[in-house]
Amino acid sequence: MEKDGVKMENLLELKNIQTCFRMDGKDVRAVDGVSMFLKRGEIIGIVGESGSGKSVTMLSMLQLVSSPGRVTGGEVYMEGVKGDFLKYSAGGSHMREIRGGKISMIFQEPMTSLNPVLTIGYQIQENIMLHLKLDKEEAKKRAVEMLKMVNIPDAEDRFNYYPQQFSGGMRQRIMIAMAMSSKPDVLIADEATTALDVTTQGQLLEMIRDVAKKTNTAVVIVTHNLGIVARYAERIYVMYSGSVVETTDTVRTFKNPKHPYTRSLLRAIPRLNDPKDRVLIPIDGLPPNPATRPVYCPFYDRCEYRMDKCLEKGKPQLTEVEPDHFSSCCLSEEELAKKEIEILNKEIHTAPVKKIREELCLDVKEVKKYFAIYEGVLHKKVGDIKAIEDVTFQLRKGETLGIVGESGCGKTTLARSIMRMYKPDGGQIFFNGEDIAVYPDKKLKPFRPKMSMIFQDPFSSLDPRQTAGSVVGESLLVHKLVKNRAEYETRVDELFRIVGLDPALKDRVAHEFSGGQRQRIGIARAISSNPSLIICDEPISALDVSIQAQIINLLEELQANLGISYLFIAHDLAVVKHISDRILVMYLGRIVEIADCLDLYENTLHPYTKALLSAVPVADPDVEAQRSRIEIKGEVPSIRNRPKGCPFHNRCPHVMEKCKAEVPELKTIHGNHQAACFLYNK
């Protein structure tokens, strides 16, 4: 194909894309001159914090930016498409052929992308008929082939199922099948696996890579997870404040980053292969508001390498600093190296050393929680969903116990049972020496202030009508922890300072804060009643990499200063390793392994834990290339139809006949290391 008389080397080229949003009577530039290219069969990654312009760039290319946004400049060229296709009408037939036909996109949340009133088969079939011009029967045949390709079991039967009849991982596979069904040249995965379990995420990304290589499809992975791009991408574009600040191949991005922002991102993330005591160095501050973006380098205010010359030179342009390695920084290699030495020699403020006492904060013994299943017009009980079964563990005062496992394994049900939001159906929960599992609500009142929870989504867990000060101070009034208004105000100000917020912000409401600030308000609320136990339920999964580091450091500091015990529930095993003293692994409502943190990572026993750890991508391409993978096949079974015997036996590579009939007990294998597996029966 020729473009302006020159033969195109690349499959896709974006040149100087500019996108504005009309706000308060003026144009605010969200994407500010982004240029990229993509070769056939190549996988590239686009990384950066929320608001850096990653998704808007992709939507701009496809002319999918909705009002008040509009693409105000730039060109997009593609092999097989005549001229700059940004000149085509957004709703015209040419653009519709490109969208879904030549370029397909998988979005973050499959339930908002799939029509709930149409069967999944019909939706894929419709896409094939539109773009490949096949008749109904041929389209159905190809749709079934695509469902099989993405490993949907019983594809012919499930062709007529509705989206809500599938799990989250299955729905995302269906979205991949639909995106690939029209034989696109380019597949864009926009945070497509962010909300999924680490094992499901691994399965889907491996599948996207395999399909892309088989069909010679180019893939764009848009993500803030640097581990994913280290494992799957060949080249990386790092974006900040609407612009590309660095781009080169993946190995050089991680081994020899040139831009201060890329270097700061890499220092902020916990890695699975990190030493346990590595200090995370967060990026202070927030990205600039596009409406008030400075004329100088947009990263200047947060940059540890900054110099006076950065203010004088205006916004730096992307320039080639070595062959095929581009960076937009006005500092020379020598100036960056000199600053790097200064940064490395700076005193690092670490959290005070915490003290773990031998006294128990929590002693959980054989806890069960069942949910009744009702069916029919008469609402008759037909059975029970056994959400958690025989869960036993201990938590010492001042200790952090990490709880990991796939969605649906019972982590949150366990947390809510301990908090007594649910009444357990069996077992004992000794909190500070008293069994609270059987207490009625009235008798629980003295224990309520001593147990707190930090939630996953800091926005939905805060009342949008309440000020931040009243959110933080509510428990002080409910539990009568202050004597008068003056004492109340003093304590609220103190709580704001403890979590690193200015007390002057206490009259603002939730939407006036950033995600990281909202989570700090949630933490201030959790510690306001001087609890001895805090349950952290996915407290950082909704936050950017740089803000995650701030929150992890804050939690560690609070624990050391206040002696709090944490139950830390998370999907990200690298974060769990960083913050936990011991780790508990759950699968389908049961504990399969529990051990001291380093012992679990260095001497893993249970086949499920081994598969879980091998699925976690490490943000280092060299380490990724040398790691052995343990593939975990199939989906997590429904708790309603829990397999007999060991809950993991239908996915386990070491399954024996005994595993299919008997449930293995959780036994001590050595030291403090326990596992529920027949492989270790003497």
C-alpha positions in Angstrom: 0.0 0.0 0.0 1.2 3.5 -0.7 0.8 6.6 1.4 1.6 9.9 -0.2 3.6 8.0 -2.8 5.7 6.1 -0.2 5.2 2.4 0.5 4.1 1.8 4.1 6.4 -0.4 6.2 3.9 -0.5 9.1 0.5 -2.1 9.5 -0.8 0.9 11.4 0.5 4.5 12.0 -0.8 7.2 14.3 0.6 10.7 13.6 0.3 13.6 16.0 -3.2 12.7 17.4 -4.8 15.5 19.4 -8.1 15.1 21.2 -9.9 17.9 23.2 -12.8 17.9 25.6 -15.0 21.0 25.8 -15.1 22.0 29.5 -16.3 25.3 31.1 -16.3 27.0 27.7 -12.8 26.1 26.6 -11.0 23.2 24.9 -9.0 20.9 27.2 -6.4 18.8 25.4 -6.5 15.2 26.8 -4.3 13.7 24.1 -1.5 16.0 23.1 0.3 15.0 19.9 0.6 11.2 20.2 2.4 9.2 17.4 2.7 5.4 17.3 3.2 2.6 14.8 2.4 -1.1 14.8 3.8 -3.9 12.6 1.9 -6.9 11.5 1.9 -9.7 14.1 3.5 -7.5 16.7 2.4 -7.1 20.3 2.9 -3.6 21.8 2.1 -2.3 25.3 0.8 1.1 26.2 1.4 1.9 29.9 0.9 4.9 32.3 -1.3 6.1 35.2 -5.0 6.7 35.0 -5.7 9.9 33.0 -2.5 9.6 31.0 -4.5 9.3 27.7 -4.0 5.6 26.9 -7.6 4.7 26.3 -8.6 8.1 24.7 -5.8 7.7 22.1 -7.2 4.3 21.1 -10.8 5.7 21.0 -9.6 8.7 19.0 -8.1 6.4 16.4 -11.4 4.6 16.0 -13.4 7.9 16.1 -15.3 6.6 19.2 -14.7 9.6 21.5 -18.1 10.8 22.7 -19.2 14.4 23.2 -18.0 16.7 24.6 -14.8 15.2 23.2 -13.5 15.4 19.7 -10.4 14.7 17.7 -8.9 18.0 16.7 -5.8 16.9 14.8 -3.6 14.1 13.6 -3.7 11.4 10.9 -4.1 7.6 11.0 -2.9 5.3 8.2 -3.5 1.6 7.8 -2.4 -1.0 5.3 -5.4 -1.8 3.0 -7.2 1.5 3.8 -7.0 4.4 1.4 -5.5 7.6 2.9 -6.0 9.0 6.4 -9.1 7.4 7.8 -9.6 10.1 10.4 -11.1 12.0 7.4 -13.9 9.5 7.1 -17.2 10.3 8.8 -17.4 8.7 12.3 -20.7 7.1 11.6 -20.1 6.3 7.9 -19.8 2.9 6.3 -16.0 3.2 5.7 -15.4 3.8 9.4 -17.8 1.0 10.4 -15.9 -1.4 8.2 -12.6 -0.5 9.9 -14.2 -0.8 13.4 -14.7 -4.5 14.1 -13.6 -5.5 10.7 -9.9 -4.3 10.5 -9.5 -3.2 14.1 -11.3 -4.9 17.0 -11.3 -3.8 20.6 -11.8 -5.7 23.9 -13.0 -3.5 26.8 -12.4 -3.8 30.5 -15.9 -4.8 31.6 -17.5 -7.5 29.4 -21.0 -7.1 30.9 -21.2 -3.5 29.6 -20.0 -4.7 26.1 -22.3 -7.7 25.7 -26.1 -7.2 25.2 -27.8 -9.0 28.1 -31.0 -9.7 26.2 -29.3 -11.4 23.2 -27.6 -14.8 23.3 -23.8 -14.7 23.0 -24.0 -16.9 19.8 -26.3 -14.4 18.1 -24.0 -11.5 19.0 -20.9 -13.2 17.5 -22.9 -14.5 14.5 -24.1 -10.9 13.8 -20.6 -9.6 13.9 -19.4 -12.3 11.4 -22.3 -11.7 9.0 -21.6 -7.9 9.0 -17.9 -8.0 8.4 -17.2 -11.3 6.6 -20.5 -11.2 4.6 -21.2 -14.9 5.4 -24.7 -16.4 5.4 -26.4 -17.3 8.6 -25.4 -21.0 8.7 -21.7 -20.3 7.8 -21.6 -17.5 10.4 -23.0 -19.8 13.1 -20.4 -22.5 12.2 -17.6 -19.9 12.5 -19.0 -18.5 15.7 -18.9 -22.0 17.3 -15.3 -22.4 16.0 -14.4 -19.1 17.7 -16.0 -20.2 21.0 -14.0 -23.5 20.8 -10.8 -21.5 20.0 -11.2 -19.5 23.3 -11.8 -22.7 25.2 -15.5 -22.3 26.0 -16.6 -25.9 26.9 -19.7 -27.4 25.1 -19.5 -24.5 22.6 -22.5 -25.9 20.5 -24.8 -26.0 23.5 -23.6 -22.8 25.0 -24.1 -20.9 21.7 -27.7 -20.1 22.9 -26.7 -19.0 26.4 -27.0 -15.4 27.6 -24.0 -13.4 28.9 -25.2 -13.6 32.6 -25.0 -17.4 32.4 -21.2 -17.2 32.3 -18.5 -16.3 34.8 -16.4 -13.1 34.4 -13.5 -15.0 32.9 -15.8 -16.8 30.4 -17.5 -13.5 29.4 -14.1 -12.0 28.6 -13.3 -15.1 26.5 -16.5 -14.5 24.6 -15.5 -10.9 24.0 -12.1 -12.2 22.6 -14.0 -14.6 20.4 -16.2 -11.8 19.1 -13.3 -9.5 18.5 -11.4 -12.2 16.6 -14.4 -13.5 14.7 -14.2 -10.9 11.9 -10.4 -11.7 11.2 -9.2 -8.2 12.2 -5.6 -7.1 11.5 -5.4 -5.3 14.8 -6.7 -6.3 18.3 -6.8 -3.7 21.1 -7.1 -5.1 24.6 -8.0 -2.0 26.8 -7.4 -3.1 30.4 -9.1 -6.3 29.3 -7.9 -8.5 32.2 -7.6 -5.9 35.0 -10.7 -7.1 36.8 -9.9 -10.8 36.5 -8.0 -13.4 38.7 -4.3 -13.8 38.1 -4.9 -17.4 36.7 -7.7 -16.3 34.4 -5.7 -13.3 33.3 -2.8 -15.5 32.4 -5.0 -17.9 30.5 -6.6 -15.1 28.5 -3.3 -13.3 27.7 -1.7 -16.5 26.6 -4.7 -17.2 24.4 -4.5 -13.7 22.9 -0.8 -14.1 22.1 -1.3 -17.6 20.6 -4.3 -16.5 18.5 -2.3 -13.4 17.4 0.7 -15.4 16.3 -1.4 -18.0 14.5 -3.4 -15.4 12.6 -0.6 -12.8 12.3 -2.8 -10.3 14.1 -1.1 -7.3 15.7 -2.1 -6.7 19.4 -2.1 -3.5 21.5 -2.2 -4.1 25.2 -3.4 -1.0 27.2 -2.7 -1.5 30.9 -1.2 -0.1 34.0 0.2 -3.5 35.0 3.9 -3.5 34.1 4.2 -7.2 34.7 1.8 -8.0 31.9 3.8 -5.9 29.3 7.1 -7.4 30.5 5.7 -10.9 29.8 3.8 -10.3 26.6 4.8 -7.1 24.8 7.7 -6.6 22.3 7.7 -2.8 22.4 6.3 -0.4 24.9 4.9 3.2 24.8 5.0 5.0 28.2 2.4 7.7 28.4 2.1 10.6 30.8 -0.3 13.6 30.8 -1.6 13.0 27.3 1.8 12.4 25.6 4.2 9.6 24.9 7.3 10.2 27.1 9.3 7.1 26.2 9.2 4.3 23.7 11.6 1.4 22.8 11.6 -2.4 23.0 10.5 -4.1 26.2 13.9 -5.2 27.4 15.4 -1.8 27.2 12.4 -0.2 28.8 12.9 -2.3 31.9 16.8 -2.5 31.9 17.7 0.9 30.7 14.8 3.4 31.1 15.7 6.9 30.0 12.8 9.0 31.1 12.5 9.9 34.9 8.8 8.9 34.8 9.5 5.4 33.6 12.3 5.0 36.2 9.9 6.2 38.9 7.1 3.8 37.8 9.6 0.9 38.0 10.7 1.9 41.5 7.1 2.0 42.8 6.0 -1.5 41.9 6.4 -4.6 44.1 7.8 -7.6 42.2 7.4 -11.3 43.0 11.1 -11.8 42.9 11.9 -8.8 45.2 13.7 -9.3 48.5 11.1 -9.1 51.3 12.5 -5.8 52.8 12.6 -3.8 49.5 11.2 -0.3 50.1 8.7 0.9 47.6 9.4 4.4 46.5 6.1 6.1 45.5 5.8 8.9 43.0 4.7 11.9 45.1 1.9 14.1 44.0 -0.7 13.7 41.2 -0.5 14.0 37.4 -1.4 17.5 36.2 -5.0 18.4 35.4 -5.2 18.7 31.6 -7.0 22.0 32.0 -4.1 23.5 33.9 -1.2 21.6 32.3 2.0 23.7 32.5 3.9 24.9 29.4 7.1 23.2 30.7 7.6 19.5 31.2 4.3 18.1 32.7 6.2 15.7 35.0 8.4 18.4 36.5 6.4 18.9 39.7 6.8 15.2 40.6 10.2 14.5 39.2 13.2 13.6 41.4 15.6 14.5 38.6 14.3 18.0 37.9 16.7 21.0 37.3 16.1 24.7 36.7 16.7 24.2 33.0 13.5 22.0 32.8 11.4 25.2 33.5 13.1 27.2 30.8 13.0 24.8 27.8 9.2 24.4 27.4 7.6 21.0 26.9 10.3 18.5 25.8 9.7 16.7 22.5 10.2 12.9 21.9 13.8 12.5 20.6 16.0 9.5 19.7 18.5 9.1 22.6 19.9 5.9 21.2 19.0 3.8 18.1 15.2 3.0 18.3 14.9 4.4 21.8 13.0 7.7 22.2 12.5 9.8 25.3 11.1 13.3 26.0 13.4 14.7 28.7 15.5 17.8 28.3 18.2 16.5 30.6 21.3 14.9 29.1 22.5 11.4 29.9 25.3 12.8 32.1 22.8 15.0 34.0 20.4 12.1 34.6 23.3 9.8 35.8 24.5 12.5 38.2 21.0 12.9 39.6 20.6 9.1 39.8 23.6 8.9 42.2 22.1 11.7 44.4 18.7 9.8 44.5 20.4 6.5 45.4 22.4 8.2 48.2 19.3 9.9 49.7 18.1 8.6 53.1 15.1 6.4 52.5 12.4 6.8 55.1 11.3 3.3 56.1 8.4 2.3 58.4 9.5 1.7 62.0 10.2 -2.0 62.7 6.9 -3.6 63.8 6.7 -5.9 66.8 4.7 -9.2 66.4 3.6 -10.4 69.8 2.8 -14.1 70.7 -0.6 -13.2 72.0 -3.4 -14.0 69.6 -5.6 -11.3 68.1 -7.8 -13.8 66.2 -8.2 -17.6 66.5 -10.5 -19.0 63.9 -11.6 -22.6 64.3 -13.5 -24.7 61.7 -15.7 -21.8 60.6 -18.4 -22.6 58.1 -20.8 -20.3 56.2 -23.7 -21.6 54.0 -26.2 -19.7 51.9 -29.6 -21.3 51.3 -30.8 -21.9 47.8 -34.5 -21.3 47.2 -36.4 -22.3 44.0 -39.9 -22.3 42.6 -43.0 -20.2 43.2 -43.3 -21.3 46.8 -39.7 -20.2 47.4 -38.8 -23.7 48.7 -35.3 -24.4 50.1 -33.6 -27.0 47.8 -30.0 -26.9 49.2 -27.1 -24.9 50.5 -24.2 -23.1 48.8 -21.2 -24.0 51.0 -19.3 -20.7 50.7 -16.6 -21.6 53.3 -15.9 -25.0 54.9 -13.8 -25.8 58.0 -11.5 -22.7 57.9 -9.0 -22.7 60.7 -6.1 -20.2 61.3 -4.6 -17.9 63.8 -3.5 -14.2 63.7 -1.1 -12.8 66.3 -1.1 -9.2 67.5 0.8 -6.9 65.2 0.9 -9.5 62.4 -0.3 -9.3 58.8 -1.9 -12.4 57.3 -2.3 -12.3 53.5 -5.3 -14.1 52.1 -5.2 -15.0 48.4 -7.2 -17.1 45.9 -9.3 -16.8 42.8 -12.7 -15.0 42.8 -15.4 -17.0 44.4 -13.0 -18.9 46.7 -14.6 -17.4 49.9 -12.1 -14.7 50.8 -14.7 -11.9 51.3 -17.2 -14.3 52.9 -14.6 -15.2 55.4 -13.8 -11.5 56.1 -17.5 -10.7 56.6 -18.0 -13.7 58.9 -15.1 -12.5 61.1 -16.6 -9.0 61.1 -19.9 -10.7 62.0 -21.7 -9.1 59.1 -22.6 -12.7 58.5 -23.4 -15.2 61.3 -21.2 -18.3 60.8 -23.1 -21.6 60.5 -20.5 -23.5 62.5 -17.1 -23.1 64.2 -15.6 -20.6 66.6 -14.1 -17.1 66.1 -12.0 -16.0 69.2 -11.4 -12.3 69.0 -9.1 -11.0 71.8 -9.9 -14.3 73.7 -13.8 -14.3 73.3 -15.8 -16.4 70.9 -17.8 -13.9 69.0 -19.2 -16.4 66.5 -22.3 -17.1 68.7 -22.9 -13.7 70.1 -26.2 -11.9 69.3 -25.9 -8.4 67.8 -26.4 -6.6 71.1 -23.5 -8.5 72.7 -21.2 -7.6 69.8 -21.5 -3.8 70.4 -18.3 -3.5 72.6 -16.3 -5.4 69.9 -17.4 -3.3 66.9 -14.9 -0.4 67.4 -12.1 -2.9 67.8 -12.6 -4.4 64.2 -12.5 -2.2 61.1 -12.5 -2.8 57.3 -10.9 -1.0 54.4 -12.8 -1.7 51.1 -11.8 -2.3 47.5 -13.5 0.7 45.9 -12.8 3.9 47.9 -15.4 5.8 46.0 -18.4 3.5 46.5 -17.5 2.9 50.1 -17.8 6.7 51.0 -21.1 8.5 51.3 -21.1 11.1 48.4 -23.2 13.5 50.5 -21.0 13.4 53.6 -17.9 15.6 54.1 -14.6 13.7 54.5 -14.4 15.0 58.1 -17.8 13.5 59.0 -16.9 10.2 57.3 -13.7 9.9 59.4 -15.3 11.1 62.6 -18.5 9.2 62.5 -17.3 6.2 64.6 -16.0 8.7 67.2 -19.6 9.8 67.8 -21.2 6.3 67.4 -18.9 4.7 69.9 -18.7 7.8 72.2 -14.9 8.0 71.9 -14.8 11.8 72.4 -16.2 13.9 75.2 -17.0 17.2 73.4 -16.9 18.9 70.0 -13.4 20.4 70.5 -12.0 16.9 71.2 -13.8 15.6 68.2 -12.4 18.2 65.9 -8.9 17.7 67.3 -9.1 13.9 66.8 -10.4 14.2 63.2 -7.5 16.6 62.4 -5.0 14.2 63.9 -6.4 11.3 61.9 -6.1 13.3 58.7 -2.4 14.0 59.5 -1.7 10.4 60.4 -2.8 9.2 56.9 -1.0 12.1 55.1 -3.9 14.4 54.3 -4.2 18.1 55.1 -7.0 18.7 57.7 -8.0 21.7 55.7 -9.6 19.2 53.2 -12.1 17.8 55.7 -15.0 19.9 54.5 -14.8 18.5 50.9 -16.9 15.6 49.7 -15.8 12.3 48.1 -15.8 13.3 44.4 -13.4 16.2 45.2 -10.6 13.8 46.0 -8.4 11.6 43.9 -8.5 7.8 44.2 -5.5 7.6 46.4 -6.8 10.4 48.7 -10.2 8.7 48.9 -8.5 5.5 50.0 -6.6 7.5 52.7 -9.9 8.7 54.0 -11.1 5.1 54.1 -8.0 4.2 56.1 -8.5 7.2 58.5 -12.0 6.0 59.1 -10.8 2.5 59.7 -8.2 3.5 62.4 -10.5 6.2 64.0 -11.9 3.8 66.7 -8.4 2.5 67.7 -9.0 -1.0 66.3 -6.8 -4.0 67.1 -7.8 -5.7 63.8 -8.3 -4.2 60.3 -9.5 -6.4 57.4 -8.1 -4.9 54.1 -10.4 -6.3 51.4 -8.5 -5.6 48.1 -7.6 -2.1 49.3 -5.3 -1.2 46.4 -6.5 -3.1 43.3 -8.5 0.0 42.1 -5.5 2.3 42.4 -2.6 3.3 40.1 0.8 1.7 40.5 2.3 4.9 42.0 -0.6 5.4 44.5 -0.5 1.7 45.5 3.1 2.2 46.8 1.9 5.2 48.9 -0.9 3.2 50.4 1.2 0.1 51.1 3.9 2.2 52.8 1.2 4.0 54.9 -0.4 0.7 56.0 3.0 -0.7 57.1 3.8 2.5 59.0 0.4 2.5 60.8 0.9 -1.1 61.8 4.4 -0.4 63.2 3.2 2.7 65.1 -0.2 1.4 66.4 0.4 -2.4 66.7 -2.7 -3.2 64.5 -3.2 -6.8 63.1 -4.1 -7.0 59.4 -6.0 -9.6 57.4 -4.9 -8.5 53.9 -7.1 -9.9 51.0 -5.7 -9.3 47.5 -5.4 -10.7 44.0 -1.9 -9.3 43.4 0.5 -11.9 45.0 3.5 -9.5 44.6 1.8 -7.0 46.9 0.7 -9.8 49.3 4.3 -11.0 49.5 5.6 -7.5 50.2 3.2 -6.7 53.0 2.4 -10.1 54.7 4.2 -12.0 57.4 2.2 -15.2 56.7 0.0 -16.1 53.7 -3.2 -18.2 53.6 -4.2 -19.7 50.2 -7.9 -20.5 49.6 -9.6 -22.5 46.9 -13.3 -23.1 46.6 -14.1 -22.3 50.2 -11.3 -24.2 51.8 -7.7 -23.4 52.9 -5.2 -25.4 50.8 -2.0 -23.9 52.1 -0.8 -21.6 54.9 2.8 -20.7 55.7 5.3 -18.0 56.6 5.6 -15.6 53.6 9.1 -16.5 52.3 8.6 -20.2 53.0 5.4 -20.2 50.9 7.2 -18.5 47.9 10.4 -20.4 48.2 9.1 -23.8 49.1 5.6 -24.0 47.7 3.8 -27.3 48.4 0.2 -27.3 47.0 -0.2 -27.7 43.2 -2.8 -24.9 43.2 -0.4 -22.4 45.0 2.4 -23.4 42.5 0.0 -22.6 39.5 -1.1 -19.4 41.1 2.5 -18.1 41.6 3.6 -19.1 38.1 0.7 -17.1 36.7 1.8 -13.8 38.3 3.8 -11.8 35.7 7.1 -10.3 37.0 8.0 -6.8 35.8 11.3 -7.9 34.4 11.5 -9.4 30.9 14.7 -11.4 31.6 13.2 -13.1 34.7 10.0 -13.7 32.7 12.0 -15.4 29.9 13.6 -17.9 32.3 10.5 -18.7 34.4 8.8 -22.1 34.0 5.0 -21.9 33.7 2.5 -24.2 35.3 -0.7 -24.1 33.3 -3.9 -24.3 35.2 -6.6 -25.6 33.0 -10.4 -25.1 33.2 -12.6 -22.7 35.2 -13.1 -22.7 39.0 -16.1 -25.1 39.5 -19.3 -23.6 40.9 -19.6 -23.7 44.7 -23.1 -25.0 44.1 -21.7 -28.1 42.3 -18.5 -28.5 44.3 -16.5 -31.6 43.2 -16.4 -34.5 45.6 -13.1 -35.1 47.3 -10.3 -32.5 47.0 -11.9 -29.3 45.5 -8.9 -28.9 43.2 -8.7 -32.4 41.8 -10.5 -31.7 38.4 -7.8 -29.1 37.5 -4.8 -30.7 39.3 -1.8 -32.2 37.2 -1.0 -34.6 40.1 -4.6 -36.0 40.7 -4.9 -39.5 42.2 -7.9 -41.7 42.7 -7.9 -40.9 46.4 -8.2 -37.1 45.5 -11.6 -37.8 43.8 -13.2 -39.4 46.8 -11.7 -37.8 50.0 -11.1 -34.3 51.2 -7.5 -33.9 52.3 -7.0 -32.4 55.8 -4.9 -29.3 56.4 -1.8 -30.8 58.0 1.6 -29.4 59.2 4.2 -30.6 56.7 7.2 -28.9 58.3 7.7 -26.0 60.8 4.7 -23.6 60.4 4.0 -24.8 56.9 0.6 -26.4 56.4 -1.0 -27.9 53.3 -4.1 -29.8 52.4 -2.8 -32.3 49.8 -2.4 -36.1 49.6 1.0 -35.7 47.9 2.4 -35.1 51.4 0.8 -38.0 53.3 3.6 -40.1 54.8 
